[in-house]
Amino acid sequence: DDLGLCLCHGCGQACDLSSGAHTCNRCGAAIHRRKANAISRGWAFLLAALVFYIPANLLPVMHTEMLGSGSESTIGGGVLEFWEA
């Protein structure tokens, strides 16, 4: 930020904002210091994580076989099973 550089959200090129340009020289995308709607995106990601957290920890996601006996485990159960083995 001290150098006046900002990464393009389209192509990733470092663009100089001190010249007053607000578009990328390479791809022509608009340049912003932060992504547009960053707070809304953060809340959306948090909500999605909360929605998928419950099934990820309740539904079996892994099938393991040890010495011929198989079992299905949730994420936490699988970690405990490997830790005990």
HTML snippet that shows the backbone in 3Dmol.js (N, CA, C, O; Angstrom):
<script src="https://3Dmol.org/build/3Dmol-min.js"></script>
<div id="view" style="width:600px;height:400px;position:relative"></div>
<script>
const pdb = `
ATOM      1  N   ASP A   1       0.829  -1.191   0.000  1.00  0.00           N
ATOM      2  CA  ASP A   1       0.000   0.000   0.000  1.00  0.00           C
ATOM      3  C   ASP A   1       0.876   1.258   0.000  1.00  0.00           C
ATOM      4  O   ASP A   1       0.475   2.280  -0.556  1.00  0.00           O
ATOM      5  N   ASP A   2       2.054   1.202   0.608  1.00  0.00           N
ATOM      6  CA  ASP A   2       2.949   2.359   0.627  1.00  0.00           C
ATOM      7  C   ASP A   2       3.471   2.689  -0.764  1.00  0.00           C
ATOM      8  O   ASP A   2       3.763   3.848  -1.056  1.00  0.00           O
ATOM      9  N   LEU A   3       3.590   1.680  -1.626  1.00  0.00           N
ATOM     10  CA  LEU A   3       4.115   1.888  -2.967  1.00  0.00           C
ATOM     11  C   LEU A   3       3.037   2.330  -3.951  1.00  0.00           C
ATOM     12  O   LEU A   3       3.352   2.714  -5.077  1.00  0.00           O
ATOM     13  N   GLY A   4       1.787   2.283  -3.548  1.00  0.00           N
ATOM     14  CA  GLY A   4       0.693   2.654  -4.439  1.00  0.00           C
ATOM     15  C   GLY A   4       0.338   1.562  -5.431  1.00  0.00           C
ATOM     16  O   GLY A   4      -0.259   1.842  -6.470  1.00  0.00           O
ATOM     17  N   LEU A   5       0.700   0.312  -5.122  1.00  0.00           N
ATOM     18  CA  LEU A   5       0.408  -0.805  -6.006  1.00  0.00           C
ATOM     19  C   LEU A   5      -0.830  -1.545  -5.521  1.00  0.00           C
ATOM     20  O   LEU A   5      -1.124  -1.587  -4.327  1.00  0.00           O
ATOM     21  N   CYS A   6      -1.542  -2.124  -6.470  1.00  0.00           N
ATOM     22  CA  CYS A   6      -2.734  -2.902  -6.167  1.00  0.00           C
ATOM     23  C   CYS A   6      -2.812  -4.033  -7.179  1.00  0.00           C
ATOM     24  O   CYS A   6      -2.542  -3.821  -8.361  1.00  0.00           O
ATOM     25  N   LEU A   7      -3.182  -5.244  -6.730  1.00  0.00           N
ATOM     26  CA  LEU A   7      -3.296  -6.372  -7.650  1.00  0.00           C
ATOM     27  C   LEU A   7      -4.622  -6.331  -8.383  1.00  0.00           C
ATOM     28  O   LEU A   7      -5.664  -6.028  -7.802  1.00  0.00           O
ATOM     29  N   CYS A   8      -4.564  -6.641  -9.666  1.00  0.00           N
ATOM     30  CA  CYS A   8      -5.776  -6.733 -10.472  1.00  0.00           C
ATOM     31  C   CYS A   8      -6.535  -7.983 -10.062  1.00  0.00           C
ATOM     32  O   CYS A   8      -5.927  -9.043  -9.907  1.00  0.00           O
ATOM     33  N   HIS A   9      -7.850  -7.887  -9.881  1.00  0.00           N
ATOM     34  CA  HIS A   9      -8.664  -9.041  -9.497  1.00  0.00           C
ATOM     35  C   HIS A   9      -8.904  -9.961 -10.676  1.00  0.00           C
ATOM     36  O   HIS A   9      -9.313 -11.107 -10.489  1.00  0.00           O
ATOM     37  N   GLY A  10      -8.659  -9.485 -11.887  1.00  0.00           N
ATOM     38  CA  GLY A  10      -8.870 -10.303 -13.071  1.00  0.00           C
ATOM     39  C   GLY A  10      -7.671 -11.155 -13.436  1.00  0.00           C
ATOM     40  O   GLY A  10      -7.799 -12.368 -13.599  1.00  0.00           O
ATOM     41  N   CYS A  11      -6.498 -10.530 -13.567  1.00  0.00           N
ATOM     42  CA  CYS A  11      -5.317 -11.258 -14.049  1.00  0.00           C
ATOM     43  C   CYS A  11      -4.195 -11.347 -13.030  1.00  0.00           C
ATOM     44  O   CYS A  11      -3.268 -12.134 -13.220  1.00  0.00           O
ATOM     45  N   GLY A  12      -4.245 -10.566 -11.949  1.00  0.00           N
ATOM     46  CA  GLY A  12      -3.246 -10.644 -10.901  1.00  0.00           C
ATOM     47  C   GLY A  12      -2.045  -9.739 -11.090  1.00  0.00           C
ATOM     48  O   GLY A  12      -1.107  -9.804 -10.295  1.00  0.00           O
ATOM     49  N   GLN A  13      -2.039  -8.907 -12.104  1.00  0.00           N
ATOM     50  CA  GLN A  13      -0.913  -8.002 -12.331  1.00  0.00           C
ATOM     51  C   GLN A  13      -0.904  -6.901 -11.277  1.00  0.00           C
ATOM     52  O   GLN A  13      -1.957  -6.412 -10.868  1.00  0.00           O
ATOM     53  N   ALA A  14       0.293  -6.517 -10.841  1.00  0.00           N
ATOM     54  CA  ALA A  14       0.438  -5.403  -9.908  1.00  0.00           C
ATOM     55  C   ALA A  14       0.326  -4.106 -10.691  1.00  0.00           C
ATOM     56  O   ALA A  14       1.130  -3.843 -11.586  1.00  0.00           O
ATOM     57  N   CYS A  15      -0.674  -3.293 -10.356  1.00  0.00           N
ATOM     58  CA  CYS A  15      -0.942  -2.051 -11.086  1.00  0.00           C
ATOM     59  C   CYS A  15      -0.622  -0.858 -10.197  1.00  0.00           C
ATOM     60  O   CYS A  15      -0.805  -0.907  -8.981  1.00  0.00           O
ATOM     61  N   ASP A  16      -0.145   0.202 -10.814  1.00  0.00           N
ATOM     62  CA  ASP A  16       0.231   1.423 -10.106  1.00  0.00           C
ATOM     63  C   ASP A  16      -0.987   2.333  -9.990  1.00  0.00           C
ATOM     64  O   ASP A  16      -1.494   2.828 -10.996  1.00  0.00           O
ATOM     65  N   LEU A  17      -1.460   2.554  -8.754  1.00  0.00           N
ATOM     66  CA  LEU A  17      -2.623   3.413  -8.534  1.00  0.00           C
ATOM     67  C   LEU A  17      -2.233   4.880  -8.399  1.00  0.00           C
ATOM     68  O   LEU A  17      -3.093   5.757  -8.481  1.00  0.00           O
ATOM     69  N   SER A  18      -0.944   5.157  -8.193  1.00  0.00           N
ATOM     70  CA  SER A  18      -0.528   6.543  -8.012  1.00  0.00           C
ATOM     71  C   SER A  18      -0.640   7.356  -9.302  1.00  0.00           C
ATOM     72  O   SER A  18      -0.671   8.586  -9.259  1.00  0.00           O
ATOM     73  N   SER A  19      -0.701   6.674 -10.444  1.00  0.00           N
ATOM     74  CA  SER A  19      -0.821   7.386 -11.716  1.00  0.00           C
ATOM     75  C   SER A  19      -2.254   7.851 -11.972  1.00  0.00           C
ATOM     76  O   SER A  19      -2.502   8.616 -12.904  1.00  0.00           O
ATOM     77  N   GLY A  20      -3.200   7.389 -11.142  1.00  0.00           N
ATOM     78  CA  GLY A  20      -4.587   7.798 -11.302  1.00  0.00           C
ATOM     79  C   GLY A  20      -5.406   6.839 -12.151  1.00  0.00           C
ATOM     80  O   GLY A  20      -6.617   7.019 -12.285  1.00  0.00           O
ATOM     81  N   ALA A  21      -4.773   5.823 -12.724  1.00  0.00           N
ATOM     82  CA  ALA A  21      -5.497   4.847 -13.544  1.00  0.00           C
ATOM     83  C   ALA A  21      -6.301   3.919 -12.644  1.00  0.00           C
ATOM     84  O   ALA A  21      -5.820   3.483 -11.598  1.00  0.00           O
ATOM     85  N   HIS A  22      -7.509   3.626 -13.050  1.00  0.00           N
ATOM     86  CA  HIS A  22      -8.361   2.722 -12.287  1.00  0.00           C
ATOM     87  C   HIS A  22      -8.737   1.504 -13.104  1.00  0.00           C
ATOM     88  O   HIS A  22      -9.715   0.822 -12.798  1.00  0.00           O
ATOM     89  N   THR A  23      -7.956   1.225 -14.152  1.00  0.00           N
ATOM     90  CA  THR A  23      -8.149   0.012 -14.943  1.00  0.00           C
ATOM     91  C   THR A  23      -6.797  -0.663 -15.129  1.00  0.00           C
ATOM     92  O   THR A  23      -5.757  -0.005 -15.128  1.00  0.00           O
ATOM     93  N   CYS A  24      -6.824  -1.963 -15.285  1.00  0.00           N
ATOM     94  CA  CYS A  24      -5.608  -2.753 -15.470  1.00  0.00           C
ATOM     95  C   CYS A  24      -5.062  -2.537 -16.881  1.00  0.00           C
ATOM     96  O   CYS A  24      -5.816  -2.515 -17.854  1.00  0.00           O
ATOM     97  N   ASN A  25      -3.749  -2.379 -16.977  1.00  0.00           N
ATOM     98  CA  ASN A  25      -3.113  -2.201 -18.279  1.00  0.00           C
ATOM     99  C   ASN A  25      -3.158  -3.471 -19.112  1.00  0.00           C
ATOM    100  O   ASN A  25      -3.198  -3.404 -20.340  1.00  0.00           O
ATOM    101  N   ARG A  26      -3.151  -4.635 -18.456  1.00  0.00           N
ATOM    102  CA  ARG A  26      -3.102  -5.905 -19.167  1.00  0.00           C
ATOM    103  C   ARG A  26      -4.488  -6.358 -19.638  1.00  0.00           C
ATOM    104  O   ARG A  26      -4.670  -6.654 -20.819  1.00  0.00           O
ATOM    105  N   CYS A  27      -5.471  -6.417 -18.721  1.00  0.00           N
ATOM    106  CA  CYS A  27      -6.770  -7.003 -19.081  1.00  0.00           C
ATOM    107  C   CYS A  27      -7.901  -5.980 -19.130  1.00  0.00           C
ATOM    108  O   CYS A  27      -8.988  -6.299 -19.612  1.00  0.00           O
ATOM    109  N   GLY A  28      -7.675  -4.766 -18.647  1.00  0.00           N
ATOM    110  CA  GLY A  28      -8.702  -3.729 -18.705  1.00  0.00           C
ATOM    111  C   GLY A  28      -9.741  -3.797 -17.607  1.00  0.00           C
ATOM    112  O   GLY A  28     -10.718  -3.049 -17.645  1.00  0.00           O
ATOM    113  N   ALA A  29      -9.556  -4.683 -16.617  1.00  0.00           N
ATOM    114  CA  ALA A  29     -10.518  -4.802 -15.522  1.00  0.00           C
ATOM    115  C   ALA A  29     -10.397  -3.598 -14.590  1.00  0.00           C
ATOM    116  O   ALA A  29      -9.344  -2.967 -14.495  1.00  0.00           O
ATOM    117  N   ALA A  30     -11.483  -3.302 -13.918  1.00  0.00           N
ATOM    118  CA  ALA A  30     -11.477  -2.202 -12.949  1.00  0.00           C
ATOM    119  C   ALA A  30     -10.608  -2.577 -11.752  1.00  0.00           C
ATOM    120  O   ALA A  30     -10.640  -3.716 -11.286  1.00  0.00           O
ATOM    121  N   ILE A  31      -9.831  -1.612 -11.256  1.00  0.00           N
ATOM    122  CA  ILE A  31      -8.932  -1.829 -10.124  1.00  0.00           C
ATOM    123  C   ILE A  31      -9.536  -1.187  -8.884  1.00  0.00           C
ATOM    124  O   ILE A  31      -9.961  -0.032  -8.912  1.00  0.00           O
ATOM    125  N   HIS A  32      -9.569  -1.953  -7.792  1.00  0.00           N
ATOM    126  CA  HIS A  32     -10.068  -1.464  -6.504  1.00  0.00           C
ATOM    127  C   HIS A  32      -9.070  -1.851  -5.428  1.00  0.00           C
ATOM    128  O   HIS A  32      -8.379  -2.862  -5.552  1.00  0.00           O
ATOM    129  N   ARG A  33      -8.992  -1.059  -4.383  1.00  0.00           N
ATOM    130  CA  ARG A  33      -8.119  -1.417  -3.268  1.00  0.00           C
ATOM    131  C   ARG A  33      -8.649  -2.650  -2.533  1.00  0.00           C
ATOM    132  O   ARG A  33      -7.864  -3.455  -2.030  1.00  0.00           O
ATOM    133  N   ARG A  34      -9.964  -2.803  -2.467  1.00  0.00           N
ATOM    134  CA  ARG A  34     -10.584  -3.993  -1.896  1.00  0.00           C
ATOM    135  C   ARG A  34     -11.551  -4.566  -2.915  1.00  0.00           C
ATOM    136  O   ARG A  34     -12.004  -3.868  -3.821  1.00  0.00           O
ATOM    137  N   LYS A  35     -11.859  -5.831  -2.759  1.00  0.00           N
ATOM    138  CA  LYS A  35     -12.847  -6.438  -3.634  1.00  0.00           C
ATOM    139  C   LYS A  35     -14.207  -5.817  -3.345  1.00  0.00           C
ATOM    140  O   LYS A  35     -14.517  -5.480  -2.203  1.00  0.00           O
ATOM    141  N   ALA A  36     -15.006  -5.672  -4.383  1.00  0.00           N
ATOM    142  CA  ALA A  36     -16.346  -5.112  -4.219  1.00  0.00           C
ATOM    143  C   ALA A  36     -17.189  -6.048  -3.354  1.00  0.00           C
ATOM    144  O   ALA A  36     -17.095  -7.269  -3.481  1.00  0.00           O
ATOM    145  N   ASN A  37     -18.004  -5.477  -2.482  1.00  0.00           N
ATOM    146  CA  ASN A  37     -18.900  -6.223  -1.594  1.00  0.00           C
ATOM    147  C   ASN A  37     -18.137  -7.205  -0.704  1.00  0.00           C
ATOM    148  O   ASN A  37     -18.613  -8.315  -0.466  1.00  0.00           O
ATOM    149  N   ALA A  38     -16.979  -6.819  -0.218  1.00  0.00           N
ATOM    150  CA  ALA A  38     -16.143  -7.717   0.577  1.00  0.00           C
ATOM    151  C   ALA A  38     -16.848  -8.159   1.860  1.00  0.00           C
ATOM    152  O   ALA A  38     -16.730  -9.319   2.255  1.00  0.00           O
ATOM    153  N   ILE A  39     -17.564  -7.270   2.502  1.00  0.00           N
ATOM    154  CA  ILE A  39     -18.242  -7.633   3.751  1.00  0.00           C
ATOM    155  C   ILE A  39     -19.391  -8.595   3.469  1.00  0.00           C
ATOM    156  O   ILE A  39     -19.586  -9.553   4.217  1.00  0.00           O
ATOM    157  N   SER A  40     -20.146  -8.358   2.414  1.00  0.00           N
ATOM    158  CA  SER A  40     -21.236  -9.270   2.048  1.00  0.00           C
ATOM    159  C   SER A  40     -20.694 -10.640   1.680  1.00  0.00           C
ATOM    160  O   SER A  40     -21.281 -11.660   2.038  1.00  0.00           O
ATOM    161  N   ARG A  41     -19.574 -10.667   0.966  1.00  0.00           N
ATOM    162  CA  ARG A  41     -18.964 -11.944   0.603  1.00  0.00           C
ATOM    163  C   ARG A  41     -18.499 -12.688   1.849  1.00  0.00           C
ATOM    164  O   ARG A  41     -18.656 -13.906   1.943  1.00  0.00           O
ATOM    165  N   GLY A  42     -17.938 -11.972   2.789  1.00  0.00           N
ATOM    166  CA  GLY A  42     -17.491 -12.597   4.030  1.00  0.00           C
ATOM    167  C   GLY A  42     -18.640 -13.228   4.792  1.00  0.00           C
ATOM    168  O   GLY A  42     -18.523 -14.353   5.278  1.00  0.00           O
ATOM    169  N   TRP A  43     -19.757 -12.508   4.900  1.00  0.00           N
ATOM    170  CA  TRP A  43     -20.940 -13.066   5.565  1.00  0.00           C
ATOM    171  C   TRP A  43     -21.491 -14.266   4.814  1.00  0.00           C
ATOM    172  O   TRP A  43     -21.930 -15.236   5.433  1.00  0.00           O
ATOM    173  N   ALA A  44     -21.473 -14.212   3.475  1.00  0.00           N
ATOM    174  CA  ALA A  44     -21.966 -15.337   2.672  1.00  0.00           C
ATOM    175  C   ALA A  44     -21.098 -16.572   2.888  1.00  0.00           C
ATOM    176  O   ALA A  44     -21.622 -17.679   3.013  1.00  0.00           O
ATOM    177  N   PHE A  45     -19.765 -16.395   2.933  1.00  0.00           N
ATOM    178  CA  PHE A  45     -18.877 -17.529   3.183  1.00  0.00           C
ATOM    179  C   PHE A  45     -19.084 -18.089   4.586  1.00  0.00           C
ATOM    180  O   PHE A  45     -19.065 -19.305   4.776  1.00  0.00           O
ATOM    181  N   LEU A  46     -19.278 -17.224   5.559  1.00  0.00           N
ATOM    182  CA  LEU A  46     -19.521 -17.681   6.926  1.00  0.00           C
ATOM    183  C   LEU A  46     -20.813 -18.478   7.011  1.00  0.00           C
ATOM    184  O   LEU A  46     -20.850 -19.532   7.646  1.00  0.00           O
ATOM    185  N   LEU A  47     -21.870 -17.988   6.382  1.00  0.00           N
ATOM    186  CA  LEU A  47     -23.150 -18.692   6.390  1.00  0.00           C
ATOM    187  C   LEU A  47     -23.035 -20.042   5.691  1.00  0.00           C
ATOM    188  O   LEU A  47     -23.572 -21.036   6.180  1.00  0.00           O
ATOM    189  N   ALA A  48     -22.343 -20.091   4.557  1.00  0.00           N
ATOM    190  CA  ALA A  48     -22.155 -21.356   3.849  1.00  0.00           C
ATOM    191  C   ALA A  48     -21.358 -22.339   4.704  1.00  0.00           C
ATOM    192  O   ALA A  48     -21.665 -23.531   4.729  1.00  0.00           O
ATOM    193  N   ALA A  49     -20.343 -21.846   5.399  1.00  0.00           N
ATOM    194  CA  ALA A  49     -19.551 -22.723   6.266  1.00  0.00           C
ATOM    195  C   ALA A  49     -20.402 -23.286   7.390  1.00  0.00           C
ATOM    196  O   ALA A  49     -20.281 -24.464   7.724  1.00  0.00           O
ATOM    197  N   LEU A  50     -21.255 -22.467   7.974  1.00  0.00           N
ATOM    198  CA  LEU A  50     -22.127 -22.950   9.043  1.00  0.00           C
ATOM    199  C   LEU A  50     -23.133 -23.971   8.534  1.00  0.00           C
ATOM    200  O   LEU A  50     -23.423 -24.950   9.221  1.00  0.00           O
ATOM    201  N   VAL A  51     -23.667 -23.754   7.341  1.00  0.00           N
ATOM    202  CA  VAL A  51     -24.639 -24.695   6.766  1.00  0.00           C
ATOM    203  C   VAL A  51     -23.986 -26.046   6.507  1.00  0.00           C
ATOM    204  O   VAL A  51     -24.591 -27.081   6.787  1.00  0.00           O
ATOM    205  N   PHE A  52     -22.763 -26.057   5.979  1.00  0.00           N
ATOM    206  CA  PHE A  52     -22.106 -27.315   5.641  1.00  0.00           C
ATOM    207  C   PHE A  52     -21.363 -27.940   6.818  1.00  0.00           C
ATOM    208  O   PHE A  52     -20.925 -29.086   6.717  1.00  0.00           O
ATOM    209  N   TYR A  53     -21.211 -27.235   7.908  1.00  0.00           N
ATOM    210  CA  TYR A  53     -20.505 -27.757   9.077  1.00  0.00           C
ATOM    211  C   TYR A  53     -21.263 -28.918   9.712  1.00  0.00           C
ATOM    212  O   TYR A  53     -20.663 -29.926  10.083  1.00  0.00           O
ATOM    213  N   ILE A  54     -22.566 -28.778   9.836  1.00  0.00           N
ATOM    214  CA  ILE A  54     -23.385 -29.814  10.489  1.00  0.00           C
ATOM    215  C   ILE A  54     -23.325 -31.134   9.722  1.00  0.00           C
ATOM    216  O   ILE A  54     -22.958 -32.148  10.316  1.00  0.00           O
ATOM    217  N   PRO A  55     -23.668 -31.172   8.424  1.00  0.00           N
ATOM    218  CA  PRO A  55     -23.604 -32.462   7.732  1.00  0.00           C
ATOM    219  C   PRO A  55     -22.185 -33.030   7.639  1.00  0.00           C
ATOM    220  O   PRO A  55     -22.007 -34.248   7.638  1.00  0.00           O
ATOM    221  N   ALA A  56     -21.187 -32.167   7.560  1.00  0.00           N
ATOM    222  CA  ALA A  56     -19.816 -32.657   7.464  1.00  0.00           C
ATOM    223  C   ALA A  56     -19.407 -33.410   8.721  1.00  0.00           C
ATOM    224  O   ALA A  56     -18.561 -34.302   8.657  1.00  0.00           O
ATOM    225  N   ASN A  57     -19.985 -33.069   9.849  1.00  0.00           N
ATOM    226  CA  ASN A  57     -19.621 -33.739  11.092  1.00  0.00           C
ATOM    227  C   ASN A  57     -20.609 -34.817  11.511  1.00  0.00           C
ATOM    228  O   ASN A  57     -20.337 -35.559  12.454  1.00  0.00           O
ATOM    229  N   LEU A  58     -21.741 -34.923  10.840  1.00  0.00           N
ATOM    230  CA  LEU A  58     -22.731 -35.945  11.194  1.00  0.00           C
ATOM    231  C   LEU A  58     -22.781 -37.095  10.199  1.00  0.00           C
ATOM    232  O   LEU A  58     -23.040 -38.233  10.589  1.00  0.00           O
ATOM    233  N   LEU A  59     -22.539 -36.821   8.928  1.00  0.00           N
ATOM    234  CA  LEU A  59     -22.631 -37.855   7.904  1.00  0.00           C
ATOM    235  C   LEU A  59     -21.276 -38.528   7.705  1.00  0.00           C
ATOM    236  O   LEU A  59     -20.239 -37.870   7.789  1.00  0.00           O
ATOM    237  N   PRO A  60     -21.280 -39.836   7.442  1.00  0.00           N
ATOM    238  CA  PRO A  60     -19.999 -40.510   7.210  1.00  0.00           C
ATOM    239  C   PRO A  60     -19.379 -40.058   5.883  1.00  0.00           C
ATOM    240  O   PRO A  60     -20.048 -40.001   4.852  1.00  0.00           O
ATOM    241  N   VAL A  61     -18.104 -39.745   5.941  1.00  0.00           N
ATOM    242  CA  VAL A  61     -17.405 -39.277   4.752  1.00  0.00           C
ATOM    243  C   VAL A  61     -16.219 -40.176   4.404  1.00  0.00           C
ATOM    244  O   VAL A  61     -15.522 -39.934   3.419  1.00  0.00           O
ATOM    245  N   MET A  62     -15.992 -41.210   5.211  1.00  0.00           N
ATOM    246  CA  MET A  62     -14.812 -42.032   5.009  1.00  0.00           C
ATOM    247  C   MET A  62     -15.129 -43.481   5.344  1.00  0.00           C
ATOM    248  O   MET A  62     -15.823 -43.765   6.321  1.00  0.00           O
ATOM    249  N   HIS A  63     -14.617 -44.395   4.530  1.00  0.00           N
ATOM    250  CA  HIS A  63     -14.744 -45.826   4.797  1.00  0.00           C
ATOM    251  C   HIS A  63     -13.349 -46.379   4.991  1.00  0.00           C
ATOM    252  O   HIS A  63     -12.505 -46.275   4.102  1.00  0.00           O
ATOM    253  N   THR A  64     -13.101 -46.971   6.161  1.00  0.00           N
ATOM    254  CA  THR A  64     -11.782 -47.527   6.452  1.00  0.00           C
ATOM    255  C   THR A  64     -11.903 -49.020   6.715  1.00  0.00           C
ATOM    256  O   THR A  64     -12.891 -49.488   7.280  1.00  0.00           O
ATOM    257  N   GLU A  65     -10.888 -49.755   6.297  1.00  0.00           N
ATOM    258  CA  GLU A  65     -10.818 -51.186   6.580  1.00  0.00           C
ATOM    259  C   GLU A  65      -9.509 -51.467   7.280  1.00  0.00           C
ATOM    260  O   GLU A  65      -8.431 -51.153   6.775  1.00  0.00           O
ATOM    261  N   MET A  66      -9.623 -52.063   8.445  1.00  0.00           N
ATOM    262  CA  MET A  66      -8.437 -52.438   9.213  1.00  0.00           C
ATOM    263  C   MET A  66      -8.562 -53.910   9.571  1.00  0.00           C
ATOM    264  O   MET A  66      -9.497 -54.312  10.264  1.00  0.00           O
ATOM    265  N   LEU A  67      -7.619 -54.707   9.098  1.00  0.00           N
ATOM    266  CA  LEU A  67      -7.591 -56.142   9.361  1.00  0.00           C
ATOM    267  C   LEU A  67      -8.894 -56.824   8.961  1.00  0.00           C
ATOM    268  O   LEU A  67      -9.394 -57.689   9.679  1.00  0.00           O
ATOM    269  N   GLY A  68      -9.436 -56.436   7.824  1.00  0.00           N
ATOM    270  CA  GLY A  68     -10.618 -57.084   7.281  1.00  0.00           C
ATOM    271  C   GLY A  68     -11.948 -56.537   7.750  1.00  0.00           C
ATOM    272  O   GLY A  68     -12.972 -56.854   7.144  1.00  0.00           O
ATOM    273  N   SER A  69     -11.986 -55.743   8.783  1.00  0.00           N
ATOM    274  CA  SER A  69     -13.262 -55.180   9.232  1.00  0.00           C
ATOM    275  C   SER A  69     -13.347 -53.720   8.782  1.00  0.00           C
ATOM    276  O   SER A  69     -12.431 -52.929   9.005  1.00  0.00           O
ATOM    277  N   GLY A  70     -14.457 -53.389   8.149  1.00  0.00           N
ATOM    278  CA  GLY A  70     -14.642 -52.040   7.642  1.00  0.00           C
ATOM    279  C   GLY A  70     -15.592 -51.238   8.499  1.00  0.00           C
ATOM    280  O   GLY A  70     -16.461 -51.787   9.176  1.00  0.00           O
ATOM    281  N   SER A  71     -15.415 -49.938   8.461  1.00  0.00           N
ATOM    282  CA  SER A  71     -16.328 -49.063   9.191  1.00  0.00           C
ATOM    283  C   SER A  71     -16.395 -47.724   8.483  1.00  0.00           C
ATOM    284  O   SER A  71     -15.435 -47.291   7.847  1.00  0.00           O
ATOM    285  N   GLU A  72     -17.538 -47.081   8.601  1.00  0.00           N
ATOM    286  CA  GLU A  72     -17.705 -45.736   8.052  1.00  0.00           C
ATOM    287  C   GLU A  72     -17.583 -44.738   9.188  1.00  0.00           C
ATOM    288  O   GLU A  72     -18.083 -44.962  10.291  1.00  0.00           O
ATOM    289  N   SER A  73     -16.915 -43.639   8.901  1.00  0.00           N
ATOM    290  CA  SER A  73     -16.631 -42.670   9.960  1.00  0.00           C
ATOM    291  C   SER A  73     -16.961 -41.263   9.499  1.00  0.00           C
ATOM    292  O   SER A  73     -16.900 -40.942   8.312  1.00  0.00           O
ATOM    293  N   THR A  74     -17.310 -40.437  10.466  1.00  0.00           N
ATOM    294  CA  THR A  74     -17.408 -39.000  10.211  1.00  0.00           C
ATOM    295  C   THR A  74     -16.000 -38.425  10.249  1.00  0.00           C
ATOM    296  O   THR A  74     -15.038 -39.162  10.466  1.00  0.00           O
ATOM    297  N   ILE A  75     -15.869 -37.136  10.042  1.00  0.00           N
ATOM    298  CA  ILE A  75     -14.546 -36.524  10.052  1.00  0.00           C
ATOM    299  C   ILE A  75     -13.881 -36.704  11.421  1.00  0.00           C
ATOM    300  O   ILE A  75     -12.734 -37.145  11.504  1.00  0.00           O
ATOM    301  N   GLY A  76     -14.594 -36.366  12.477  1.00  0.00           N
ATOM    302  CA  GLY A  76     -14.040 -36.487  13.827  1.00  0.00           C
ATOM    303  C   GLY A  76     -13.783 -37.928  14.209  1.00  0.00           C
ATOM    304  O   GLY A  76     -12.755 -38.236  14.811  1.00  0.00           O
ATOM    305  N   GLY A  77     -14.708 -38.824  13.866  1.00  0.00           N
ATOM    306  CA  GLY A  77     -14.527 -40.238  14.163  1.00  0.00           C
ATOM    307  C   GLY A  77     -13.350 -40.841  13.424  1.00  0.00           C
ATOM    308  O   GLY A  77     -12.647 -41.698  13.961  1.00  0.00           O
ATOM    309  N   GLY A  78     -13.131 -40.396  12.190  1.00  0.00           N
ATOM    310  CA  GLY A  78     -11.996 -40.881  11.413  1.00  0.00           C
ATOM    311  C   GLY A  78     -10.672 -40.435  12.008  1.00  0.00           C
ATOM    312  O   GLY A  78      -9.707 -41.198  12.033  1.00  0.00           O
ATOM    313  N   VAL A  79     -10.627 -39.201  12.487  1.00  0.00           N
ATOM    314  CA  VAL A  79      -9.408 -38.696  13.123  1.00  0.00           C
ATOM    315  C   VAL A  79      -9.113 -39.507  14.373  1.00  0.00           C
ATOM    316  O   VAL A  79      -7.970 -39.900  14.602  1.00  0.00           O
ATOM    317  N   LEU A  80     -10.133 -39.761  15.184  1.00  0.00           N
ATOM    318  CA  LEU A  80      -9.930 -40.559  16.399  1.00  0.00           C
ATOM    319  C   LEU A  80      -9.508 -41.977  16.062  1.00  0.00           C
ATOM    320  O   LEU A  80      -8.644 -42.538  16.737  1.00  0.00           O
ATOM    321  N   GLU A  81     -10.099 -42.571  15.029  1.00  0.00           N
ATOM    322  CA  GLU A  81      -9.758 -43.928  14.645  1.00  0.00           C
ATOM    323  C   GLU A  81      -8.305 -44.037  14.198  1.00  0.00           C
ATOM    324  O   GLU A  81      -7.610 -44.981  14.572  1.00  0.00           O
ATOM    325  N   PHE A  82      -7.845 -43.083  13.404  1.00  0.00           N
ATOM    326  CA  PHE A  82      -6.454 -43.086  12.971  1.00  0.00           C
ATOM    327  C   PHE A  82      -5.514 -42.797  14.138  1.00  0.00           C
ATOM    328  O   PHE A  82      -4.420 -43.358  14.200  1.00  0.00           O
ATOM    329  N   TRP A  83      -5.921 -41.939  15.055  1.00  0.00           N
ATOM    330  CA  TRP A  83      -5.089 -41.612  16.204  1.00  0.00           C
ATOM    331  C   TRP A  83      -4.890 -42.842  17.080  1.00  0.00           C
ATOM    332  O   TRP A  83      -3.787 -43.104  17.559  1.00  0.00           O
ATOM    333  N   GLU A  84      -5.975 -43.596  17.285  1.00  0.00           N
ATOM    334  CA  GLU A  84      -5.908 -44.799  18.118  1.00  0.00           C
ATOM    335  C   GLU A  84      -5.103 -45.899  17.445  1.00  0.00           C
ATOM    336  O   GLU A  84      -4.462 -46.699  18.126  1.00  0.00           O
ATOM    337  N   ALA A  85      -5.127 -45.951  16.109  1.00  0.00           N
ATOM    338  CA  ALA A  85      -4.386 -46.988  15.374  1.00  0.00           C
ATOM    339  C   ALA A  85      -2.915 -46.641  15.381  1.00  0.00           C
ATOM    340  O   ALA A  85      -2.105 -47.378  14.819  1.00  0.00           O
TER     341      ALA A  85
END
`;
const viewer = $3Dmol.createViewer("view");
viewer.addModel(pdb, "pdb");
viewer.setStyle({}, {cartoon: {color: "spectrum"}});
viewer.zoomTo();
viewer.render();
</script>
